[in-house]
Amino acid sequence: MINLDKNFSPFGTENAVQFQSFVFAGGEPHIKIGSNFDPASVVQLTHRINSFNDLGLICTTVDALKRMGVKTIKLFIPYFPAARQDRVMVPGEPLTVKVYADIINALGLDNVTVFDPHSEVTPALLNNCTVITNHVFIQEVVAQIGEGVRLISPDGGALKKIYKVSEFLGGAEVVECSKSRDVKTGKLSGFKVYADDLKGTDCLIVDDICDGGGTFIGLAEELKNKNAGKLYLAISHGIFSKGFNELAKYFDQIFTTDSIKEIEEAGVTQIKLQDILR
């Protein structure tokens, strides 16, 4: 086991391989791996990619392991980077998710596991890919909230996944929603909730990524207009680039995992992937 982020050990630390990693003054990631393991064994890498240097550290680690004679290498990336850029919306944009996938595919790994990818594009692009769904995560969230909460699908892109979550939970009720986005500016508008009256029922919005949170604030306003009860938000990958001040005005509790970073914030419950993967 090599957990490249020493604060993130989703499969535990048993049989941990000793290593030292650092960044040269020029900005290049580097690693020195100890010899306290059998090169004939399977090596499991884990890392959270928050920058291109994080991807670089994975690449250099794989190269070092192969030079040590390791034949079987597996990789766990909880949040696959650039997964939202899975199509070219306007001329001049890159297909960024493919850029990352091509680099990882070139490493020749035996398996690449990702947690709750943004769409089916990511696993389609990755060789030897295994997907861990958000089902157990949402099950843990619902257990903390209590039964009877309605699952809220924020947009059409989330529908397929949320109905699979509902099935996993034994048929939890789903409310469909939609929004409009200007592909040139990214501005959101036209939030709709396809329910006439929620009659005070508690609602849980389920989605894979929260960046600035504009989608969920716009939805929360519409849910309240439809007489929703308490509002909760469950996010697999919490970027939260604009913090929590605005979100806290609408949501009684926010749930997320440690797929990107550790979060210590009032009103936020972080469920560790180590507990989901047990």
ZAMARMAR-403086 format. One record per atom (N, C-alpha, C): residue in one letter; x negated, y negated, z. Coordinates in steps of 0.05 Angstrom, whole numbers, plus 5000, padded with zeros to 4 digits. Layout:
ZAMARMAR-403086
aXYZ...
END
This chain:
ZAMARMAR-403086
m498350245000m500050005000m498349755000i498849574981i497449314981i499549104980n500048965002n501848735003n500148484999l500248374974l498548154968l499247904983d501847874989d502747655007d502847785035k501047705053k500747825079k503147775097n504947585089n507347525104n509747685093f509247855074f511447995060f510748285057s512048455072s511548745071s514148905069p515448895046p518149015043p518249315047f516049455043f515949745047f514249815072g513649615088g512149665112g509149635107t507549705127t504649675125t503149935129e504550155128e503350415132e501450475108n499150585114n497050645094n496250395078a496050165093a495249915080a492349925071v491849835047v489149815036v487849545044q485449555054q484049305061q483249145037f483648885038f482748715016f482448425026q480948275011q480647985015q481347844989s483147644991s483847494967s483347194972f482647054952f482146764954f482246634927v482146374926v482146234901v479546074898f478146114876f475745964870f476345664868a474245504871a474645214869a475745124842g475245284822g476345214796g479345284793g480445424813g483245494813g483945784806e481845954802e482246224794e482646414818p484846574818p485246774839p483146994837h482347094861h480347314861h481047494884i480147744882i480647944903i478348134905k477848234930k475948444935k477348654951i477548894940i479049114952i477149304966g477849384990g476249575005g476549854994s474950035004s474850314994s476050505014n477950405031n479050585052n481450735042f481350835017f483550995007f482551174984d484151374978d483451564957d484451454930p482651404911p483451304885p485351484870a485551744879a487451924866a490251894876s490651724896s493351684908s494851474892v497451464896v499151254884v498850994900v498250774886v498050514899v500450354893q501750254914q504150084912q503349794918l503649624898l503149334902l505749194907t505748994924t508048814927t506948524927h508548354915h507848064916h510247894909r510347654921r512347464914r511047254895i512247224872i511047044852i512446764854n510946574865n511846304867n510246114850s508246214836s506646054819s505246234798f504146114778f502646274758f500146404770n499146274791n496846394805n497546654819d500046674829d500946924841d500947144820l501947084796l501847284775l498947354768g497147154768g494347204763g493047384784l493947364809l492847534830l493747824825i496147864816i497048134809i495348244787c494848084767c493248184744c490448254752t489148094768t486448154777t486348394795t488448424812t488548654830t488848914814v490548914794v490849154777v488249224763d486949024753d484349074739d482349194759a482149084783a480349184803a480949474810l483549534813l484349814820l483550004798k484049934774k483450104752k480450154750r478849954756r475949984755r474950154778m476650194799m476050374821m476950654815g478250694793g479050964785g481951034792v483550834801v486350884808v487950924782k489451144781k490951214757k493851134759t495051134782t497851084785t498350834802i499450624790i499850374803i502850284799k504150224821k506850124820k506949844831l508849684822l509049404829l511949334837f512249194860f514849094868f514648784868i516248664850i516548374849i519548314856p520048214880p522948174888p524347974870y523147744866y524347534849y522747524823f523947604801f522447594776f522447314765p520147194761p519946914753p521046854725a522146624722a523246524696a525646684686a526846844704a529047014696a531446844685r531646594695r533846424685r533346334656q530846324648q530146244620q530146494603d532546624601d532646884587d533946854560r534246614550r535146554523r534246274516v533946224490v533145964480v535745804474m536145604490m538645444487m538445224466v536145094465v535744874445v533044914432p532644824407p530044854394p527844724410g525544854411g523244744426g522844874453e524745044462e524445174488e523045444484p521645534504p520445814503p522446014515l522046264509l523446484522l521646574545t521646414566t519646444587t519646714601v522046834604v522147094618v520547304602k520547274576k518947464559k515947414562v515247164566v512347104570v511347254595y512847244617y512047384642y512147684638a514247774624a514548064620a512348174603d511548034583d509348124565d506748154580i506247964598i503747974614i503748214632i506048264646i506248494664i506148754649n507548764626n507449014609n504649084601a503048874595a500248924586a498549054608l499449044633l497949174654l498149474654g500149574640g500449874638g501250004664l503049884679l503849984705l505750224702d505650404722d507450634722d510250564729n510650354744n513350264751n513349974760v515349824752v515749554761v518549534773t518849474798t521449454811t522049164817v524449084811v525348804816v527948814832f528448614848f530848594864f532848404852d535248494847d537448324837d536548134815p535748234792p534948054770p537247884760h536547664749h538647464741h540547574720s539547724701s541147844681s539948104672e541248234652e540248494642e537848454624v537148204617v534948154599v532248234613t531948164638t529448224652t528748524651p530548704661p529848984660p529549094631a530948964612a530649054585a527948994573l526748774583l524148684573l521748834587l522248924612l520049044627l519849344622n517449434618n516949724615n517249864642n518350104643n518450264667n519650114690c521949974685c523149804705c525249944721t525249894748t527249984766t528549744779v531249744780v532749514791v533849594818i533449424838i534749454864i537049244864t539449344867t541749154866t542049004892n543848814892n544448654916n546548784934h547349024928h549649144942h549249164972v546949274980v546549315009v546249035023f545048845009f544748575020f547548465026i549348475006i552048365010i553548525031q553048785032q554348945053q553548855081e550948785084e549948685110e551248415116v551548245095v552747985099v555648005108v557148175094v560048215100v560348325128a558448505136a558548615163a558248395185q556648195178q556347975197q558647775197i559847735174i562147555172i564647675183g565147925176g567648065183g569248135159e570848345161e572448435139e574648235132g575648265107g577748085098g576847845082v574147805081v573147575066v573347635036r574047435020r574247464991r571547404979l570847564959l568347514944l568947314921i567247114919i567646904899i565446934877s566346964852s564446974830s564146684819p561746574820p561446284813p561846224784d561346424766d561546374738d561846634723g562246614697g562546854681g560147044681g557746924683g555347084683g555147274707a556547204729a556347364753a558547574756l560447574737l562747744739l562148044740k560448134722k559848424721k558648514747k556748354757k555348444782k557248434806i558948234807i560648204832i562748424833y563748514810y565648734811y564348994819k561749024813k560349264822k559849244852v559349004862v559148964891v561849034905s564048934893s566648994904s567249294905e566449434884e566849724884e565249854906f562749764909f560949874930f562149834958l563449604961l564649534987l567349664992g568249814972g570849944975g573249794964g572649594947g574849454934g575449174946a573349034955a573748764965a574948584943e576848414951e578148234932e576248034920v576447994894v574647814879v576347574868v575247334871v576447104858v574447004838e575446964813e573746874791e573746574789c571446464783c571146174779c569546124754s569445874746s567845794722s566845504725k565045434707k563945174707k562945114679s562244864674s561144784648s558344664653r556444724635r553744604637r552944494611d551944244611d550744124588d547944244584v547544394562v545044534558v542644344554k543244104546k541043914541k540143774567t542143714585t541443564609t541643734634g543043964632g543344134656g545544044674k546943824667k549143714685k551443904686l552543944710l554744124715l557343964717s559544094708s562143964710s564344174706g566844094708g569044274701g569244524719f568844494745f569144734763f572044814765k572545074762k575245184764k575245434781v577345454797v577845694814v580445814805y580346064796y582646194784y584346334805a585346174823a587246274844a589046034851d591546084855d593445864860d593245764889d593145944908d593045864936d591546084952l589346004964l587646204979l588746245007k590646075016k592146115041k590346155065g588145995066g586445995089g584546235092t584446395070t582646625071t579746535070d578046665086d575146605085d573946715059c572046565048c570946625022c567946635022l566846825008l563946865006l563046844977i561646624970i560546604943i558046774942v557946934921v555647124917v554247054891d551647004893d550046954869d547247034874d545647044852d542947134854d540946914862i541346674851i539346464855i540746204864c539546074884c540345794891c537845624888d537945434869d535845244866d536544984881g537844794867g538644554880g541244574895g542944764886g545544814900g547944674888g547544534866g549844384854g552144564847t551644804836t553844984830t555545044854f554345094876f555745184900f557244954914i556144714913i557444484924i559944424907g559744424881g562044374863g564244584867l563444834870l565345054875l566645024902a565044954922a566144924949a568444724950e568044504936e570144294935e572644404923e572444554901e574744664889e576144884906l574445044920l575645244937l577245124960k576244904971k577644764992k580244644981n580244554955n582644454943n584744674939k583844924939k585645154937k586145284964n585745124985n586345215013n584745445022a582145455016a580345655026a579945615056g579345825070g578645805098g575645745101k574245885118k571445845121k569945925095l567845775089l566245835065l563545935073y562646155059y560046265064y558646295036l556046295037l554446315013l552346535016a552246724998a550146934998a548546924973i545946874977i544046834955i541747034957s541347194936s539147384937s536447244938h536147034922h533546904919h533946604925g533046524949g533446254958g531146064953i531445904932i529445704926i530045454943f532545364942f533445134958f531644894955s531244814930s529344594924s530244324936k532844294942k533744044953k534544074982g533544284995g534044315023g536944405029f537844355054f540344465063f542344255072n541644005072n543343795083n546043795070e546143795043e548643775029e550144045031l548744265028l550044525030l551344565057a550044465078a551144505105a553744365109k554444165093k556944025095k559344195087y558744405071y560844565059y560944855069f558644965078f558545245084f558045285114d559645465126d559345535154d556745685159q555945845140q553445995142q552446065114i549746045111i548446125086i546746365091f546946565074f545446815077f543546835053t541146925058t539146975037t537147185046t535347255028t533247445035t530547305035d528447455040d525747345040d524347405014s525847424992s524647494966s522847274955i523147034965i521546804955i519846694977k520946655000k519546525022k520946575048e519646505071e520946515097e522446255101i524746275113i526446045118i527246045147e526745825161e527645795189e529245535189e531845555188e533645325185e536245395199a537245195215a539845235228a542045275206g543745475211g545845525192g545045715169v542545815170v541545995149v540746255163t541846475153t541146745162t539446885141q537046955147q535347085127q535147385134i535947545115i535847835118i533347935103k531648065117k529048155105k529548385086l528148385064l528348605045l527448865057q525648855076q524749095090q527149235103d529149085112d531549205125d533449305104i533549185080i535249265059i534249525046l531549545044l530349765030l529850015047r530549995072r529950215091r531350475084
END
